[in-house]
Amino acid sequence: MATQHLNSALHAPAVPPAYPMAKPGYGKRSAVGQQRRTHDDFALLPTRERYVAGFVDRLPDGAAMSIKQLAKQLPLYGQQAIGTALNALSVAGHLRRVRCAVGAGDETRWVSRTFWSRTARDNEWWNTYLATENASRATAPTAPLEAPAPPGLAAPAEAPAPTAVPLQRTPPEAAPDTAPPTAPPASPAAPAAPAAPAGPAAPAAPPAATARSAAFSPAYLALAELGRKDIRLALSADDCAALEPQAAAWFARGVDADYLIAALTAGLPAQVDCPPRFVRRRLTDKIPPYRPAGHSSPGTSTPAPSPARRLLVECTDCGRPGRPEALPDGLCRPCRAAHSEGGGAPSVDPAEIADVKAHMANIRDLLKAP
């Protein structure tokens, strides 16, 4: 990285007009304070990384940043090469993959984003920038993040207005109080009386559901939510009950349900043969450390999700989530070690390669001999 590559690198192709955009909330996000685009951008990068970086830099905010989509648009390299290039760009300080919490309450979900900076930044800059993003997301209202909705939703917004006006103007609002004795013999206003009690009767169902959910611990509910986040980790009721003590140990260390679900679903294999056994192993291997004494106790950890972190950094290689400080260069410890070993591999002497080829040719000739 310290040596400037003066070779004539290929120019990245222009972004096609039909390049796919990510789902609302996902995709590329440009960092602040970048330098203006010049012809010498990414001059210190190797040819492949410079090629990929030039293309990513021209993508608009919200564009899809998956390895598969990038490989479709960059025909010179396959998915594995694109993934390796993104790892190198993360180490060089040009990008960070993060998970952001979108929504509020029971509607909270985690979306993946890629923050991009044309100007290379060090780890301290990224940590400060992401901490600022996290603080702003924790204090800002989250409803606008779910704003992308079809225009058809404007009609229901106007519908309650006319309905609310008659309910406020109709004097028979007092009728429900006296309706039980005189409701059947009521005159033309009587048909409206059953409609009024029908409205208040609807909220009777949520308290029952709330009471039913209150019977389960936050650990049980988090385990039950795994199957909805990723079908490969679908657990039965008995599985949730058996794994509940281990999940409760996570809550006792100060984490919330979003953190537990994100940690258990990160970097899943293509197929999980036994979800209960897989989840049990991850609950044991990835259990977080205890928080300092200033944080909430296990008994009061349930209401903690409101001030919880709403942004986690993802390992660019394997997708493991964590705090920015725990993932320097955007890579977790195992991936960072593998990247450094791969980058520092010694080159093979051409003479040795020729000797090996000659030796293999001799072996093939011997096998052909009668």
C-alpha positions in Angstrom: 0.0 0.0 0.0 2.9 2.4 0.6 4.3 2.0 -2.9 2.6 3.9 -5.6 1.5 1.8 -8.6 2.3 3.8 -11.7 1.1 1.1 -14.1 -1.7 2.0 -16.5 -4.6 0.5 -14.6 -7.8 -0.2 -16.5 -10.5 2.5 -16.0 -13.6 1.3 -14.2 -16.6 1.0 -16.4 -19.3 3.7 -16.2 -22.3 3.0 -14.0 -25.1 1.8 -16.2 -28.4 3.6 -15.9 -30.1 0.3 -15.0 -27.8 -0.5 -12.1 -30.0 -2.0 -9.4 -30.8 0.0 -6.3 -30.9 -1.7 -2.9 -34.1 -1.9 -0.8 -35.1 1.2 1.1 -32.7 1.7 4.0 -30.0 -0.6 2.5 -27.1 0.0 0.1 -24.3 2.6 -0.2 -24.0 5.7 2.0 -21.4 8.4 1.3 -19.4 9.6 4.3 -18.9 13.3 4.9 -15.9 15.5 4.3 -14.6 13.8 1.1 -12.2 15.4 -1.3 -13.3 16.3 -4.8 -13.0 13.6 -7.4 -9.8 13.7 -9.4 -7.9 11.4 -11.9 -5.4 10.4 -9.2 -8.0 8.9 -6.9 -7.0 5.5 -5.5 -3.5 5.8 -7.2 -1.8 4.0 -4.3 -4.0 0.9 -4.6 -3.2 -2.2 -6.7 -4.8 -2.5 -10.1 -7.8 -4.7 -9.1 -8.6 -2.6 -6.0 -8.3 0.6 -8.0 -10.6 -0.8 -10.6 -13.3 -1.8 -8.1 -12.9 1.4 -6.1 -13.4 3.6 -9.1 -16.6 1.9 -9.9 -18.0 1.9 -6.4 -17.1 5.6 -6.0 -19.4 6.5 -8.9 -22.4 4.6 -7.6 -25.2 6.7 -6.2 -26.3 6.5 -2.6 -28.7 3.7 -2.1 -27.1 1.5 -4.8 -26.8 -2.2 -4.2 -23.4 -3.1 -2.7 -23.6 -6.9 -2.6 -20.7 -8.8 -4.0 -23.0 -10.6 -6.5 -24.3 -7.4 -8.0 -20.8 -5.8 -8.2 -19.5 -9.0 -10.0 -22.3 -8.7 -12.6 -21.2 -5.2 -13.5 -17.4 -5.8 -13.4 -16.8 -8.6 -15.8 -13.0 -8.7 -15.3 -13.4 -10.3 -11.8 -15.5 -12.9 -10.2 -17.3 -12.8 -6.8 -14.3 -14.1 -4.9 -12.0 -11.5 -6.4 -14.6 -8.7 -5.7 -14.9 -9.9 -2.1 -11.1 -9.8 -1.6 -10.9 -6.4 -3.2 -13.6 -5.0 -0.8 -11.6 -6.4 2.1 -8.5 -4.6 0.9 -10.5 -1.4 0.4 -11.8 -1.7 4.0 -8.2 -2.1 5.3 -7.2 0.9 3.2 -9.8 3.0 4.9 -12.3 3.5 2.1 -15.4 1.6 3.4 -17.1 0.2 6.4 -20.0 -2.2 6.4 -22.5 -1.6 9.2 -25.9 -2.8 10.6 -28.4 -0.1 11.4 -31.5 -0.5 13.5 -34.5 0.8 11.7 -37.9 1.4 13.3 -38.9 1.4 16.9 -40.3 -1.0 19.4 -41.6 -4.3 18.1 -41.1 -3.0 14.5 -37.3 -2.7 14.8 -35.3 -4.4 12.1 -31.6 -4.4 11.2 -30.5 -3.3 7.7 -27.1 -3.5 6.1 -25.3 -0.5 4.8 -21.9 0.3 3.3 -20.4 3.6 4.2 -18.0 4.8 1.5 -15.3 7.4 1.6 -13.3 8.4 -1.5 -10.7 9.8 0.9 -8.9 7.1 2.8 -9.5 7.3 6.6 -7.8 5.8 9.5 -9.5 3.7 12.3 -9.8 6.7 14.7 -11.7 8.7 12.1 -14.1 5.9 11.3 -14.7 5.2 15.0 -15.5 8.8 15.6 -17.7 9.1 12.5 -19.7 5.9 13.3 -20.1 6.9 17.0 -21.6 10.2 15.8 -23.9 8.3 13.5 -24.9 6.0 16.3 -25.6 8.9 18.7 -27.7 10.8 16.1 -29.7 7.6 15.3 -30.3 6.9 19.0 -31.8 10.4 19.5 -33.5 11.1 16.1 -37.0 9.8 15.5 -37.0 6.5 13.6 -40.4 6.8 11.9 -39.1 8.6 8.8 -36.8 5.7 8.1 -39.8 3.6 7.3 -41.3 6.4 5.1 -40.9 4.7 1.7 -44.5 3.7 1.3 -46.8 3.6 -1.7 -48.9 6.7 -2.3 -52.0 4.6 -1.6 -51.3 5.0 2.1 -52.4 8.7 1.8 -56.0 7.7 1.5 -56.2 5.9 4.9 -54.6 9.0 6.5 -57.5 11.1 5.3 -60.2 8.5 6.1 -60.1 8.8 9.9 -60.8 12.6 9.6 -64.4 12.3 8.4 -65.0 9.4 10.8 -63.8 11.3 13.8 -65.9 14.3 13.0 -69.3 12.5 13.3 -68.2 10.7 16.4 -67.4 14.1 18.1 -70.5 15.8 16.8 -73.0 13.1 17.6 -74.6 13.7 20.9 -75.4 9.9 21.3 -71.8 9.5 22.5 -73.3 9.5 26.0 -75.7 6.8 24.8 -73.3 3.9 25.3 -73.4 4.7 29.0 -77.2 4.3 29.1 -77.3 1.9 26.2 -77.5 -1.4 28.2 -81.0 -0.7 29.6 -82.5 1.1 26.6 -80.4 0.0 23.6 -82.9 -2.4 22.0 -85.9 0.0 22.0 -83.8 3.0 20.8 -85.0 4.9 17.7 -83.0 5.7 14.6 -79.9 6.5 16.7 -79.9 3.0 18.0 -78.1 1.5 15.0 -75.2 3.9 15.6 -75.0 2.8 19.2 -73.7 -0.8 18.5 -71.0 0.8 16.2 -69.6 2.9 19.0 -69.1 0.0 21.5 -67.6 -2.0 18.7 -64.7 0.5 18.4 -63.7 0.4 22.1 -64.2 -3.4 22.1 -61.3 -3.9 19.6 -58.5 -2.9 22.0 -59.6 -5.7 24.4 -57.6 -8.2 22.3 -54.2 -6.5 22.6 -54.2 -6.7 26.5 -54.7 -10.4 26.2 -51.8 -10.7 23.7 -49.7 -8.4 26.0 -50.5 -10.6 29.0 -49.6 -13.7 27.0 -46.3 -12.3 25.8 -45.5 -11.0 29.4 -45.6 -14.6 30.5 -42.3 -15.2 28.5 -39.0 -13.8 29.4 -37.1 -11.5 27.0 -34.6 -14.3 26.4 -37.4 -16.7 25.3 -38.9 -14.1 23.0 -35.5 -13.3 21.4 -35.0 -17.0 20.6 -38.5 -17.3 19.2 -37.7 -14.3 16.9 -34.6 -16.1 15.4 -36.8 -18.1 12.9 -38.4 -14.9 11.6 -35.0 -13.2 11.1 -33.5 -16.3 9.3 -35.4 -19.5 8.6 -32.2 -21.5 9.1 -32.4 -20.8 12.8 -36.1 -21.7 13.3 -36.6 -23.1 16.8 -39.6 -25.0 18.3 -41.2 -24.0 21.6 -39.3 -26.7 23.4 -36.0 -25.6 21.9 -36.7 -22.0 23.1 -37.5 -23.2 26.6 -34.3 -25.4 26.7 -32.0 -22.6 25.4 -33.7 -19.9 27.5 -31.2 -20.1 30.5 -28.2 -19.6 28.1 -29.9 -16.6 26.4 -30.8 -15.2 29.8 -27.1 -15.2 30.6 -26.6 -12.8 27.7 -29.2 -10.4 29.0 -27.6 -10.6 32.4 -24.5 -9.2 30.9 -26.3 -6.1 29.7 -27.1 -6.8 26.0 -30.5 -6.5 24.4 -32.6 -8.7 22.1 -31.4 -6.9 19.0 -27.7 -7.5 19.9 -28.4 -11.2 20.7 -30.3 -11.8 17.4 -27.6 -10.0 15.3 -24.8 -12.0 16.9 -26.6 -15.4 16.4 -27.6 -14.7 12.8 -24.2 -13.3 11.6 -22.2 -15.3 9.1 -24.5 -18.3 8.9 -23.4 -21.3 6.8 -25.4 -22.2 3.7 -27.3 -24.9 5.6 -27.8 -25.5 9.3 -28.6 -29.1 9.9 -29.6 -28.8 13.6 -30.7 -25.3 14.6 -31.0 -26.0 18.4 -27.5 -27.4 18.6 -26.1 -24.6 16.4 -27.7 -21.9 18.5 -26.5 -23.6 21.7 -23.0 -23.6 20.5 -23.1 -19.9 19.5 -24.7 -18.9 22.8 -21.7 -20.6 24.5 -18.9 -19.4 22.2 -20.0 -15.8 21.5 -21.3 -14.8 25.0 -20.3 -11.1 25.5 -18.3 -9.9 28.6 -20.0 -8.3 31.6 -20.7 -4.6 31.4 -19.2 -2.2 33.9 -21.0 -1.6 37.2 -22.7 1.6 36.0 -25.0 -0.2 33.6 -28.4 -1.7 34.4 -28.8 -4.8 36.5 -30.2 -8.1 35.1 -33.6 -7.3 36.7 -33.9 -4.0 34.8 -32.3 -5.0 31.5 -35.7 -5.4 29.8 -36.4 -1.7 29.3 -32.8 -1.0 28.2 -33.4 -1.4 24.4 -34.4 2.3 24.0 -30.9 3.7 24.7 -29.2 0.7 23.1 -26.8 0.9 20.2 -28.6 1.4 16.9 -25.5 0.9 14.7 -23.0 -2.0 14.7 -20.0 -2.5 12.4 -19.9 -5.7 10.3 -16.8 -7.5 9.4 -16.3 -6.8 5.7 -15.3 -10.5 5.1 -17.4 -12.7 7.3 -20.2 -10.3 8.5 -19.6 -10.7 12.2 -21.1 -7.6 14.1 -19.4 -5.7 16.8 -18.4 -2.2 18.0 -16.1 -0.1 15.7 -13.3 -0.4 18.2 -13.4 -4.2 18.1 -13.1 -4.3 14.3 -10.1 -2.2 13.3 -9.8 -1.9 9.5 -13.4 -3.2 9.3 -12.2 -6.8 9.9 -12.7 -9.1 12.9 -9.6 -10.7 14.5 -9.6 -14.0 12.5 -10.3 -12.3 9.2 -7.6 -9.6 9.9 -5.1 -12.3 10.6 -6.0 -14.2 7.4 -5.7 -11.0 5.4 -2.3 -10.1 6.8 -1.0 -13.6 6.2 -2.3 -13.6 2.6 -0.9 -10.1 1.9 2.5 -11.1 3.2 2.9 -14.4 1.4 6.4 -14.7 -0.2 6.6 -14.9 -3.9 7.7 -18.3 -5.4 10.9 -18.5 -7.3 10.2 -19.2 -11.1 13.1 -21.7 -11.1 11.3 -23.7 -8.4 8.1 -23.7 -10.5 10.1 -25.0 -13.5 11.6 -27.8 -11.4 8.2 -28.9 -10.1 6.8 -28.9 -13.6 9.7 -31.0 -14.9 9.3 -33.4 -12.0 5.6 -33.9 -12.6 6.3 -34.4 -16.4 8.8 -37.1 -15.5 6.3 -38.8 -13.2 3.7 -38.8 -16.0 6.2 -40.3 -18.5 7.0 -43.1 -16.0 3.2 -43.9 -15.6 2.8 -44.2 -19.3 5.7 -46.7 -19.6 4.7 -50.4 -20.0 
